Amino acid sequence: MDCKAVRFADVGWTDITATTAAASVVLKSIGYAPRAKVLSVPVTYKSLENKDIDVFLGNWIPTMEGDLAPYRDKGTAVGYIGDDEILNALINTTADQ
């Protein structure tokens, strides 16, 4: 994969669509090629695990803990960015490599 590509998951919530768009503008300005796919929450987690998506900016803890736990416990899907008590961004575990 081109290291300049950044693949976002957008679950269709207005705030996440706006956050993803804002992050994409910033990334484009520094030479990255962001793109977003509209996915459901379960498909987003699986896509992070499969390395088909790099970033999801709409993870809410503790509300989404049940969805996240199997992937976090395996250590295969996601890493946190931010405080785990509030809104979190999730990245696949190889996004920084």
Buried (B, 14 or more C-beta within 10 A) or exposed (E): EEEEEBBBBBBEEEEBBEBBEEBBEEBEEEEBEBEBBEBEBEBBBBBBBEBBBBBBBBBBBEEBEEBBEEBBEEEBBBBBEEEEEEBBBBBBBEBEE
